[in-house]
Amino acid sequence: MLRRKTTLSDLALFRIIALICGSISLSLGWGAIFQRYWWHAGYNPKLGRVTTGPTLAWVVYGVILLVAGIFPWKWLFKRRKR
């Protein structure tokens, strides 16, 4: 018997990457908030100065990516075609 090669669909690959990146972003942001780091600093070489951003943004980005990875997109697409 011949077996088909199983491949991940584009949607499954997106879901896996979204879950991994979302969990990393959420855990890093949540950990920084628990250590009382409310702002994270970075350096923008194009502008040549230090920039800051809220740590809560990392938590929000992580939640958005987790929802995108968990949400049943195929169900939404099938429902939309009706």
VENWOWO-V966549 format. One record per residue. RES is the residue in one letter. SS is DSSP state (H for helix, E for strand, - for the rest). PSI is psi as a letter, one per 20 degrees, with the letter a starting at -180 (NA if undefined). D_CENTER is the distance of its C-alpha to the mean C-alpha in Angstrom with 2 decimals. Layout:
RES_SS_PSI_D_CENTER + RES_SS_PSI_D_CENTER
//
This chain:
M_-_q_40.55 + L_-_p_37.87 + R_-_q_34.27 + R_-_q_31.49 + K_-_p_28.68 + T_-_p_25.53 + T_-_q_22.55 + L_-_p_19.00 + S_-_r_18.54 + D_H_h_16.08 + L_H_g_14.40 + A_H_h_14.26 + L_H_g_12.87 + F_H_g_10.02 + R_H_g_9.43 + I_H_g_9.79 + I_H_g_7.51 + A_H_h_4.56 + L_H_g_6.19 + I_H_g_6.94 + C_H_h_4.30 + G_H_g_3.16 + S_H_h_6.91 + I_H_g_7.82 + S_H_g_6.69 + L_H_g_8.25 + S_H_h_11.13 + L_H_g_11.94 + G_H_g_12.08 + W_H_g_13.99 + G_H_h_16.23 + A_H_h_17.09 + I_H_g_18.05 + F_H_h_20.21 + Q_-_j_21.90 + R_-_k_22.65 + Y_-_o_20.77 + W_-_i_20.07 + W_E_q_19.59 + H_E_q_18.27 + A_E_q_20.47 + G_E_r_20.09 + Y_E_p_22.61 + N_E_o_22.67 + P_-_h_25.26 + K_-_g_25.77 + L_-_h_26.89 + G_-_k_28.34 + R_E_r_27.31 + V_E_p_25.00 + T_E_q_22.21 + T_E_q_20.49 + G_E_q_17.50 + P_E_q_16.80 + T_-_h_14.94 + L_H_h_14.04 + A_H_h_11.75 + W_H_h_9.37 + V_H_g_9.71 + V_H_g_9.27 + Y_H_g_6.04 + G_H_g_4.85 + V_H_g_7.13 + I_H_g_6.34 + L_H_h_3.26 + L_H_g_5.90 + V_H_g_8.54 + A_H_h_7.77 + G_H_h_7.98 + I_H_h_10.95 + F_-_p_12.80 + P_-_n_15.83 + W_H_h_15.67 + K_H_h_18.98 + W_H_g_20.77 + L_H_g_19.82 + F_H_g_21.02 + K_H_g_24.18 + R_H_h_24.92 + R_H_h_24.58 + K_H_i_27.10 + R_-_NA_29.77
//
